[in-house]
């Protein structure tokens, strides 16, 4: 397995794990404490930053397109968490 594929698989694995966590968070965010909301924002931001950094080592165009999509989703999730922090309850 080439380095591109290893990096892509790691990004994909982490993305799928966080996707499931986001789904739960999205459904239950009103029951999450302020600190919990801040933590979710931090997690999404951290994964966004990590995936962008790792993306630089991938050269396969198909994998890059998939990674770009995952990065955009991380950004959407982070923004959702930020909106939850300021939303009325």
C-alpha positions as CSV (number, residue, x, y, z in Angstrom):
1,X,0.0,0.0,0.0
2,X,1.5,3.4,-1.0
3,X,1.8,6.3,1.3
4,X,-1.1,8.1,-0.5
5,X,-3.4,5.3,0.3
6,X,-2.2,5.0,3.9
7,X,-2.9,8.7,4.5
8,X,-6.2,8.6,2.7
9,X,-7.3,5.5,4.7
10,X,-6.4,7.2,8.0
11,X,-8.2,10.4,7.1
12,X,-11.2,8.3,6.0
13,X,-11.3,6.2,9.1
14,X,-11.1,9.3,11.4
15,X,-13.8,11.0,9.3
16,X,-16.2,8.1,9.5
17,X,-15.8,7.9,13.3
18,X,-16.4,11.7,13.7
19,X,-19.3,11.6,11.2
20,X,-21.2,9.2,13.6
21,X,-20.3,11.4,16.5
22,X,-21.6,14.5,14.7
23,X,-24.9,12.8,13.9
24,X,-25.5,12.2,17.6
25,X,-24.4,15.7,18.5
26,X,-26.6,17.2,15.9
27,X,-29.7,15.4,17.3
28,X,-28.9,16.2,20.9
29,X,-27.0,19.5,21.0
30,X,-29.6,21.2,23.1
31,X,-28.9,18.8,26.0
32,X,-25.1,19.4,25.7
33,X,-23.5,21.8,28.2
34,X,-21.7,25.0,27.1
35,X,-18.4,23.3,27.8
36,X,-19.5,20.3,25.8
37,X,-20.4,22.5,22.8
38,X,-17.0,24.2,23.0
39,X,-15.3,20.8,23.1
40,X,-17.2,19.6,20.0
41,X,-16.2,22.8,18.2
42,X,-12.6,22.1,19.2
43,X,-12.7,18.5,18.0
44,X,-14.1,19.5,14.6
45,X,-11.5,22.3,14.3
46,X,-8.7,20.0,15.2
47,X,-9.8,17.3,12.7
48,X,-10.2,20.0,10.1
49,X,-6.6,21.3,10.7
50,X,-5.2,17.7,10.9
51,X,-6.8,16.6,7.6
52,X,-5.6,19.8,5.8
53,X,-2.1,19.1,7.0
54,X,-2.2,15.4,6.0
55,X,-3.7,16.2,2.6
56,X,-0.4,17.8,1.6
57,X,1.2,14.3,1.4
58,X,-1.4,12.9,-1.0
59,X,-1.0,13.2,-4.8
60,X,-3.8,11.0,-6.1
61,X,-6.4,13.3,-7.6
62,X,-9.4,11.1,-6.7
63,X,-8.2,10.8,-3.1
64,X,-7.6,14.6,-3.0
65,X,-11.1,15.3,-4.1
66,X,-12.5,13.0,-1.4
67,X,-10.3,14.6,1.2
68,X,-11.4,18.0,0.1
69,X,-15.0,16.9,0.6
70,X,-14.3,15.6,4.1
71,X,-12.5,18.9,5.0
72,X,-15.5,20.9,3.9
73,X,-17.8,18.7,6.1
74,X,-15.5,19.3,9.1
75,X,-15.8,23.0,8.4
76,X,-19.6,22.7,8.3
77,X,-19.6,20.7,11.5
78,X,-17.4,23.2,13.3
79,X,-19.6,26.0,12.1
80,X,-22.7,24.1,13.3
81,X,-21.1,23.7,16.8
82,X,-20.2,27.4,16.8
83,X,-23.8,28.3,16.0
84,X,-25.0,26.0,18.8
85,X,-22.8,27.9,21.3
86,X,-24.6,31.2,20.5
87,X,-28.1,29.8,19.8
88,X,-30.9,30.4,22.3
89,X,-31.9,27.4,24.2
